[in-house]
Amino acid sequence: MARHQPKLVVLTGVTRGLGLAMVEKFIELGHTVLGCGRSRDGIDSLRRGHRPPHDFAAVDVSQESQVEPWAARLLSSHGIPDLLINNAGVINKNAPLWQVPAEEFDAVIDVNVKGAANVIRHFLPAMTARKSGIIVNFSSGWGRAVAPEVAPYCASKWAIEGLTRALAEELPRGMAAVPVDPGIIDTDMLRSCFGGSAGRYPNAREWAEKAVPFLCQLNSRDNGKPLDIPK
């Protein structure tokens, strides 16, 4: 199996789905993972399974008051990340837009958009000062097209596309910000929309076998390019 130069990876949303699968694959390939998620039980499980230098913390990325001290601690204890992946995300329950409660709409925007911005705000100054590092913001097929009954989620991922491409124009040479569509994967989130038909798609572990090596090879030439994880 080909190996990449070991990287320091900051990854959000690590306690389930794609995030958890990426943790396992990054570590298998010899990288150090600094991850966060909202589930304390999930974080405790990751801590038991993966000892230092890996680091896992219970952080809600939608709350800047939690992101700021987490980022400061990691930058002090581990240094500047080579790869920063905003993966944390939630989706609304299937419904026409006018039937989605305001608090549910807010939660999707707060995690998917504001959460990514919070993480960027507190890691990017160190990365830009060093003038190296890759920022990956997970988008979606619904960030480039749409579907009924997931309008809040579509709105959040279209926002991620624009935010990431604008960020790409602000970075110094040698860095990249990349909006990445992970594809259609059988996760709890997909099952909330697709039901049992989600089982027709690869599961998260199968997906990570191609996704993690792909993410590891991103470089400054990919800056601002909307990319897809290879199938």
C-alpha positions as CSV (number, residue, x, y, z in Angstrom):
1,M,0.0,0.0,0.0
2,A,1.4,3.4,-1.0
3,R,2.1,5.7,1.9
4,H,2.2,9.5,2.0
5,Q,4.5,11.7,4.1
6,P,3.0,11.7,7.6
7,K,0.6,14.6,8.1
8,L,-0.9,16.3,11.0
9,V,-4.6,16.2,10.3
10,V,-7.4,18.3,12.0
11,L,-10.7,16.7,11.4
12,T,-14.2,17.6,12.7
13,G,-17.2,15.3,13.1
14,V,-15.1,12.3,14.0
15,T,-17.6,10.2,16.1
16,R,-19.7,8.8,13.3
17,G,-20.1,8.3,9.6
18,L,-17.4,9.6,7.3
19,G,-15.5,11.2,10.1
20,L,-15.0,8.0,12.0
21,A,-14.1,6.1,8.9
22,M,-11.5,8.8,8.0
23,V,-10.0,8.7,11.5
24,E,-9.3,5.0,11.2
25,K,-7.8,5.2,7.7
26,F,-5.6,8.2,8.3
27,I,-4.2,6.5,11.4
28,E,-3.7,3.3,9.5
29,L,-1.7,5.2,6.9
30,G,0.6,6.7,9.6
31,H,-0.9,10.2,10.0
32,T,-1.7,11.9,13.3
33,V,-5.3,12.9,13.8
34,L,-6.6,15.7,16.0
35,G,-10.3,15.3,16.0
36,C,-13.5,16.6,17.5
37,G,-17.1,15.7,17.7
38,R,-20.2,16.4,19.8
39,S,-20.7,12.9,21.2
40,R,-18.8,12.5,24.5
41,D,-19.3,8.7,24.4
42,G,-17.9,8.7,20.8
43,I,-14.9,10.7,21.8
44,D,-14.2,8.5,24.8
45,S,-14.3,5.5,22.5
46,L,-11.8,7.1,20.2
47,R,-9.5,8.0,23.0
48,R,-9.5,4.4,24.2
49,G,-8.7,3.1,20.8
50,H,-6.1,5.7,19.7
51,R,-3.6,7.0,22.2
52,P,-1.4,10.1,21.9
53,P,-0.1,11.7,19.7
54,H,-3.7,11.4,18.4
55,D,-6.1,13.7,20.2
56,F,-9.8,13.7,20.4
57,A,-12.1,16.3,22.1
58,A,-15.8,16.9,22.7
59,V,-16.4,20.1,20.8
60,D,-19.5,21.6,19.2
61,V,-18.1,23.5,16.2
62,S,-21.2,25.7,16.0
63,Q,-20.0,27.2,19.3
64,E,-17.0,29.5,18.8
65,S,-16.6,29.6,22.6
66,Q,-15.7,25.9,22.3
67,V,-13.7,26.0,19.1
68,E,-11.3,28.8,20.2
69,P,-9.8,27.1,23.2
70,W,-9.7,23.7,21.4
71,A,-7.7,25.2,18.5
72,A,-5.4,27.1,20.8
73,R,-4.6,24.0,22.8
74,L,-3.8,21.9,19.7
75,L,-1.7,24.6,18.1
76,S,0.3,24.8,21.3
77,S,0.6,21.1,21.9
78,H,0.9,19.7,18.4
79,G,1.8,22.5,16.1
80,I,0.2,23.7,12.8
81,P,-1.9,21.2,10.8
82,D,-1.0,20.1,7.3
83,L,-4.5,19.2,6.5
84,L,-7.7,20.8,8.0
85,I,-10.9,19.0,7.1
86,N,-14.3,20.5,8.0
87,N,-16.5,17.3,7.9
88,A,-19.0,18.0,10.7
89,G,-22.5,18.3,9.3
90,V,-26.2,17.8,10.0
91,I,-29.2,17.6,7.8
92,N,-32.8,18.6,8.2
93,K,-35.6,16.0,8.4
94,N,-37.2,15.7,5.0
95,A,-39.8,18.4,4.6
96,P,-40.8,21.3,2.3
97,L,-38.9,24.4,3.3
98,W,-41.9,26.1,4.8
99,Q,-42.5,23.2,7.1
100,V,-38.9,23.1,8.5
101,P,-39.0,24.7,12.0
102,A,-36.8,27.7,12.4
103,E,-34.7,26.0,15.1
104,E,-34.0,23.1,12.8
105,F,-33.0,25.4,9.9
106,D,-30.7,27.3,12.3
107,A,-29.0,24.1,13.4
108,V,-28.1,23.1,9.9
109,I,-26.6,26.5,9.1
110,D,-24.9,26.8,12.5
111,V,-23.1,23.5,12.1
112,N,-22.5,23.2,8.4
113,V,-21.6,26.8,7.6
114,K,-20.8,28.7,10.8
115,G,-19.0,25.6,12.2
116,A,-16.7,25.5,9.3
117,A,-16.0,29.2,9.6
118,N,-15.3,28.9,13.3
119,V,-12.7,26.2,12.7
120,I,-11.1,28.2,9.9
121,R,-11.0,31.3,12.0
122,H,-9.0,29.7,14.7
123,F,-6.6,27.5,12.7
124,L,-5.9,29.6,9.6
125,P,-3.8,32.4,11.1
126,A,-1.1,29.9,12.1
127,M,-1.4,28.1,8.7
128,T,-1.2,31.3,6.7
129,A,1.8,32.6,8.7
130,R,3.6,29.4,7.8
131,K,2.3,29.7,4.2
132,S,1.5,26.0,3.9
133,G,-1.5,23.7,4.5
134,I,-4.6,22.4,2.8
135,I,-8.2,23.3,3.9
136,V,-10.9,20.9,2.8
137,N,-14.5,21.9,3.3
138,F,-16.9,19.0,2.6
139,S,-19.6,20.0,0.3
140,S,-22.2,17.7,-1.3
141,G,-23.8,16.9,-4.6
142,W,-26.6,19.0,-3.1
143,G,-24.1,21.9,-2.9
144,R,-23.9,21.9,-6.8
145,A,-27.5,20.7,-7.5
146,V,-30.7,20.5,-5.5
147,A,-33.4,18.2,-4.4
148,P,-36.8,18.7,-2.7
149,E,-37.3,18.5,1.0
150,V,-33.6,19.2,1.9
151,A,-33.6,22.9,1.1
152,P,-31.8,23.9,4.3
153,Y,-29.0,21.4,3.7
154,C,-28.7,22.5,0.0
155,A,-28.4,26.1,1.2
156,S,-25.7,25.2,3.6
157,K,-23.6,23.3,1.1
158,W,-24.0,25.9,-1.7
159,A,-22.7,28.3,1.0
160,I,-19.7,26.0,1.6
161,E,-19.0,26.1,-2.1
162,G,-18.9,29.9,-2.2
163,L,-17.2,30.3,1.1
164,T,-14.4,27.9,0.1
165,R,-13.8,29.4,-3.4
166,A,-13.7,32.9,-1.9
167,L,-11.3,31.7,0.8
168,A,-9.1,30.2,-1.9
169,E,-8.5,33.7,-3.4
170,E,-7.4,35.0,0.0
171,L,-4.7,32.4,0.7
172,P,-1.0,32.9,0.2
173,R,0.9,30.9,-2.4
174,G,1.6,27.3,-1.3
175,M,-1.8,26.8,0.3
176,A,-5.2,25.6,-0.9
177,A,-8.8,25.7,0.1
178,V,-10.9,23.0,-1.7
179,P,-14.6,22.3,-1.7
180,V,-14.9,18.5,-1.9
181,D,-18.0,16.5,-2.7
182,P,-17.6,13.2,-0.9
183,G,-20.2,11.5,-3.0
184,I,-23.2,9.3,-2.0
185,I,-22.3,7.1,0.9
186,D,-24.4,4.8,3.1
187,T,-24.4,6.7,6.4
188,D,-27.0,7.5,9.0
189,M,-27.4,10.9,7.5
190,L,-28.2,9.4,4.0
191,R,-30.6,6.9,5.5
192,S,-32.5,9.8,7.1
193,C,-33.2,11.0,3.5
194,F,-33.1,7.8,1.4
195,G,-34.3,5.2,3.9
196,G,-33.3,1.6,3.2
197,S,-32.3,2.5,-0.4
198,A,-29.1,4.0,1.1
199,G,-27.8,0.5,1.3
200,R,-27.2,0.5,-2.5
201,Y,-24.2,2.8,-1.9
202,P,-20.7,2.1,-0.4
203,N,-20.5,2.3,3.4
204,A,-18.2,4.8,5.1
205,R,-15.3,2.4,5.5
206,E,-15.3,1.3,1.9
207,W,-15.5,5.0,0.9
208,A,-12.5,5.9,3.1
209,E,-10.3,3.5,1.3
210,K,-10.2,5.8,-1.7
211,A,-11.1,9.1,0.0
212,V,-8.3,9.4,2.5
213,P,-5.4,8.8,0.0
214,F,-7.2,11.2,-2.3
215,L,-7.3,13.9,0.4
216,C,-3.7,13.3,1.3
217,Q,-2.5,14.1,-2.2
218,L,-4.2,17.4,-2.5
219,N,-1.8,20.3,-3.0
220,S,-1.6,24.0,-3.8
221,R,-2.5,23.4,-7.4
222,D,-6.0,22.3,-6.3
223,N,-6.7,25.7,-4.7
224,G,-10.3,26.8,-5.3
225,K,-11.2,23.7,-7.5
226,P,-14.5,22.0,-6.8
227,L,-13.4,18.3,-6.6
228,D,-15.1,15.0,-6.1
229,I,-13.9,12.0,-4.2
230,P,-13.1,9.3,-6.8
231,K,-15.7,6.4,-6.9
